Amino acid sequence: MRRTFEQQGLSKTLRHYAGRAAVKAGAVEDVATTRRRLAAHFNNHFEAQIAYGPLKGFRFVRNSWWGATDRASMLFGFYEQEVLNAIVTASTDRDVFIDIGAADGYYGVATVSQNLFKQSYLFEISEAGQAVIAQTAQLNQAQDRITIYGAADANTLAAIDAEDRRNAVVLIDIEGAEFDFLTDSVIALLKDSVVVIEIHDWLQPNGEAELAQLQQRLSQHFSLEVVQTAARDLSSFPELQMLSDTERWLLCSEGRGQLMQWWVLTPR
């Protein structure tokens, strides 16, 4: 408290500690609690089924664990809107989706169950995640159109039919492991695919240098577009009209530590 007092003065110090005490006592919610409450409310309201956007109609299983606090934005169709837009655009002339880091199947199952793609290959190292993917596919009647793998590498990717790889949209979201995963061999296997990569350079000890090296290797086969989190328009959703401004905008939060960027790679 002394340090806070010296830095901010008496008035701000009292407000700071009064706010902390109110949160601790349950008199007010912190941000994480509000996000969880809104996610649970709309998950209940929509019966765990996406209500808007390109994935409308997709259903989450009860024990779906990934992105629980993001569930509300998924249900309204604006979670990772930039990624979804890139996938939808690329799906117009490609029939296969490859999801590397598939978690519980949000993209990998929903994109086939909602007929953006005919076939999906999902890579997820967690056995619990693989089990939920299988349940999710069954719930959405997509079990015959997906194939579930464990870890992704050059060998497991090579097991996918070459024509399917040439006809694929690939999503890579592996929390910083993309720099090790995207070897020259893997890049060569995906050189005819449209690839979307979630970038986590800040998780690397030499992130700036690794980012530049990765971009150089990819540029031999792809044109690269950098996409960042952008605005959301919440004015068209009747379910949100009675929420406070704070609650409404918290629905847009994806809880990230900094502005996220993705690379959208198009074959040259």
N, C-alpha and C positions, 0 to 999 in steps of 0.2 A: 504493500500500500504506500509506503514512504516514497518509493521510486515513482509511482504513478502520481502522487501528490506533487513531487518536485517537478515532474514533467508537464503536468496538466493543470495544476492548481486545485483548490479545495472543491469548487462547484462541480467540475468535470469528474473529479475523483469520487465524490459522493454519488453522482449519477451512475458512474461506471459500476460501483460496487452494489448499488441499489438494484441495478438491472440484473447483475449476476445472481443476487439473492432472490429476486423475483422468479428468474428462470429455474433456479434450484428448488424453490418452494412449489413450483408448478403453477404460479400465478400467471405467467406468460410463457409462450412457446419460443424456443429458439428456432433457427432456420431449418435445421435438420428434422426437428419434430413436426414442424408445419408441413414440410414436403412429404413426410411419411403419412401424415394424417390425410392430406389431399389425395395422395396416391391410393390409399386404402378406400377413401370415400368414392372416388370415381371408378375404381376397380369394381366396387360393389354396385355402383349405379349402372355401369355398362355390362355388368355380369362378366367381367374379364374378357370382353370382346372389343376389338378396335372399332371405333365408331366413325372415324373420319380418315380421309386420305387414301393413298394407293393400296394400303394393306387392310382396308376396311373389311371386317368380317372375320379376321384372324382371331383365334381364341387362345388365351393363355391357360395352361394347366394350373391346378391349385398349388403345386409345389414348385412352380417356376421361381427361381431364386435370383437370377441376374437382373440388375437394374430395378430393384423393387421401388426405390424412391423416384425413379424415372417413369414409373408405370402410367401416371396421369398423362404426361406428354406423349407417351406411346399411344395411348387410347385416343388422344385427340389428333394424332398423326403429325405432330411437329417435332418429335424426338429426332435428333440428328437429321434435320430436314435437308441439309445440304448433301449428306450421303444418300439419303433416299431419292432425292431429285436426280443425282448422278446415276444411280442404279436404274431408275425408271427410264431415263433418257437412253441409256445403253441397252435396255431390254427390248427396244423396238426392233432390233435386228440380230439379237442373240438369244439362244434358248436355254443356256446352261448357267447356273450360278454356283460359284465355289466360295465357301465361307470358311476362312482360316481364322480361328479364334471364335468359334460359333456360339460359345457360352451355352444358353439353353434353347437356341434355335430361333430367336426372334426374326432375324433376317433369313437364315437358311431355310426355315420351314415356311415362313409367311410369304416369301417371294414366289414359291411354287404353289402353295395352297390358294393364293389369290391370283394365280395364273400370269404372273410376270414372266416366269420361266417354266419350262417343261420338266427340268431335272435339276437337282441340287446335290452337291457334295459338301458335307460339313466336317470340318476338322476341329476336334475339341479334346484336349489332353485330359480333362477331368472326367473320370468315370461317372460321377454324379451328374455332370452336365450331359454326357452321352445318354444316360437313362432318361433325363427330362426331355431331351431332343426327341427320343423315340416316342415318349408319351405324347408330346406335343404334336408330332406328325400324325399319330393315331387319332388324336382328338380332332384334328383338322383334315382328316381323310387324305393325307399326303404321304402315307407310309410307303407306297409303291413308287414314289418319285424322288426319294432321298436315299443317299448312302452316307453312313456315318463312319468316320475314321477317327483315330487317336491323333498323335502328333503329326504335323505336316513337315515334310522335308522333300528333297529332290526325288527320293525313291517312291514315297507315297503319292506324290503328284504325278510321277511318271506312270503310275498304275491306272490313272484316269485316261480313258481313250483320247488319243491325240486330236481327233476331230472335235470331241467335246471341249478340250482345252482351247482349241482355235475359236470355238463358238461361245466362249464363256465371258461372264463378268465375274471378277474376283474381288472379294473384300478381305483385306488383311487388317485385323485389329488384335494385336498380340502384345500390347502394353510394353513397348520398347524393344521386344525381341525381333522386330522387323529388320533391324540392322544386321543381325546374325543370320536370320532366316533367308534374306534376299541375296543369296550367293549368286555367282555367275551362272551356275547350273540351274538354279530355280528361275532366275530371270529368263534364261533361254527357253525353259519349258513354258513360260507364261507370255512369251514375246508377242503372241498373236491375240492375247486376251485384253479386254479393258480391265484395268486394275485400279482399285481404290484403296489407298493406304492411310490409316490413321497414324499420324506422326507423333512420336513421343521422344523427341530429341533431348528434352530437358532431363530425362531419366538416365542419360548417358554421361559418363565423366568427361568425354570430349564431344559433346553433342553437335556443336557447330561443324567441327571437322568431319564427323561421321555423316552428317546430313549432306555436306558437299560431296563427299566420296560416293554416297549412295546415289545422289542425283546424277553424278557423272556416269556411273555404271548404267543407270536406267536410261540415260539419254541416248545410248547407242541403239535402243529399240523403240523408245516411246517419246511422244510429245507429252509434256507435263504441265498440268494446270493446278495451281494452288488454290484451294477452297477453304474459307474460314467460316466460323459460326457467324450467322447474320441475323437480321431482324425476324421477329415472329409477329403475325397479325392475329390478334385474339378477338377481333371485333365481331366475327361471324358466328361465334359459338354461343347459342342461347344458354347453355348450361353454366357459362362463366359470368353471365351478366350481373349476378347478385353477389359475386365474390368481391372482397376488397381489392384495391389496387395491389397491395402487397401480396396477397394470396395468388392473384391472377398472374403476376409476373414471376412469382416463385415457381409456377408451373413450367415456365420456360427454362428455368435453371437446370443444367445437367450436372451441377455440383463439381465442375472442373476447376482445377487450380490456376489455370491461365487460359487465354484464348486458344481454342483448339484449331488445328489445321489438318486438312487431308490433302493428299496428292491424288489427282485423277489422271491416270496414264492411258493414253490412246496409242495403239500401235502405229508406227510410222509407215 
